[in-house]
Amino acid sequence: MLPDRISELHGNSNREYCKDCGKEYIRDFRAVATYEKTVRDHRTGRKCARCGGTLHDSIINFGESLPAQALKRAHDHAKKADLCLVLGSSLTVTPANEVPESVGQKRGAKLAICNLQNTPIDHISDLRIHSKTDELMLRVMEKLNLPFPPFVLHRRLLIKTDTTGKERNQLTILGVDVDGTPVTFLKSVRLDYNRRVARSEPFVIDFRGTLEPGTILKLELEFMGHYCEPNLELSHVISQHESDEGTLYLLGYSPYTREWMTTKQDCTNAGEEPRDNTEKAEDSVLLSTAPDGLPDNIRRTRAANILPPIIA
């Protein structure tokens, strides 16, 4: 989902930001401090890659104010909404509970609430269901004849190459969100025929050679492993019109089949939407499945015979 379509009113434990320059970072781990501190101290212990400022987590604790921009966006969306669906909320925490309440009080709009316990605004709801959220949505999807799509982990990878001197080059690899926000999901990056392994962000590798069109740089990407992802071997081909902004790759991983699919995108900016989302690039790479060791939730899904198709 695009960042401007969602309002994370109570924060995101995987997101941290710099108070000095406002730069945000999305991590593939809990972006909190590893040392003991008070709940009012939001410093994570990391520094901003842009300005060197102190990074803070985005978690909102009880008694703290909600982020103004996210709250405004939520109210703006509520004003335009014809329907508000509340799933699994007691609606007792202000000011977040004012968002669905505003829809319920709006003429011509509908409010539906699904929660096991009563809520303070049940009386203005058009539909009130005492149920578990998962059980309700399974029946709704069945009624609409809509299948649940298989889970696919999507990543966006940006690769930049720069010539720093005579036959001296620098390779930069970084994860990005749809709006260009840096995303941490890599553990290490290895360049073929290069002894140095980049193990910390930013993933930068210096190497010698002539970067002519058609030159192939073979990379091995190691991930955090939360989804038992195998390493990905990716061949980056230097094009004749290499963009200064870098080359964007869309990575798709199926925890069921343990396979990666990569698609090279015709994009000049990491924050742009790809001009072609459907065609696979000629240099797309499909890795074979990895050894066993699926997460418990994936194993249970397989046992229920809910298997995904091969990633297309």
Stockholm file with secondary structure:
# STOCKHOLM 1.0

chainA/1-312         MLPDRISELHGNSNREYCKDCGKEYIRDFRAVATYEKTVRDHRTGRKCARCGGTLHDSIINFGESLPAQALKRAHDHAKKADLCLVLGSSLTVTPANEVPESVGQKRGAKLAICNLQNTPIDHISDLRIHSKTDELMLRVMEKLNLPFPPFVLHRRLLIKTDTTGKERNQLTILGVDVDGTPVTFLKSVRLDYNRRVARSEPFVIDFRGTLEPGTILKLELEFMGHYCEPNLELSHVISQHESDEGTLYLLGYSPYTREWMTTKQDCTNAGEEPRDNTEKAEDSVLLSTAPDGLPDNIRRTRAANILPPIIA
#=GR chainA/1-312 SS CCGGGCCCTTCCTTEEEETTTCCEEEESSCCSCSSCCCTTCCEEEEECTTTCCEEEECCCCTTSCCCHHHHHHHHHHHHHCSEEEEESCCCCSTTTTHHHHHHHTSTTCEEEEECSSCCTTGGGCSEEECSCHHHHHHHHHHHTTCCCCCCCEEEEEEEEEEEEETTEEEEEEEEECTTSCEEECEEEEEETTCSCEECSSSEEEEEESCCCTTCEEEEEEEECCTTCCCCEEEEEECCTTCCTTCEEEEEEEETTTTEEEEEEECCSSTTSCCSCSSSCCTTCCBCCCCCSCCCHHHHHHHHTTCCCCCCC
#=GC SS_cons         CCGGGCCCTTCCTTEEEETTTCCEEEESSCCSCSSCCCTTCCEEEEECTTTCCEEEECCCCTTSCCCHHHHHHHHHHHHHCSEEEEESCCCCSTTTTHHHHHHHTSTTCEEEEECSSCCTTGGGCSEEECSCHHHHHHHHHHHTTCCCCCCCEEEEEEEEEEEEETTEEEEEEEEECTTSCEEECEEEEEETTCSCEECSSSEEEEEESCCCTTCEEEEEEEECCTTCCCCEEEEEECCTTCCTTCEEEEEEEETTTTEEEEEEECCSSTTSCCSCSSSCCTTCCBCCCCCSCCCHHHHHHHHTTCCCCCCC
//
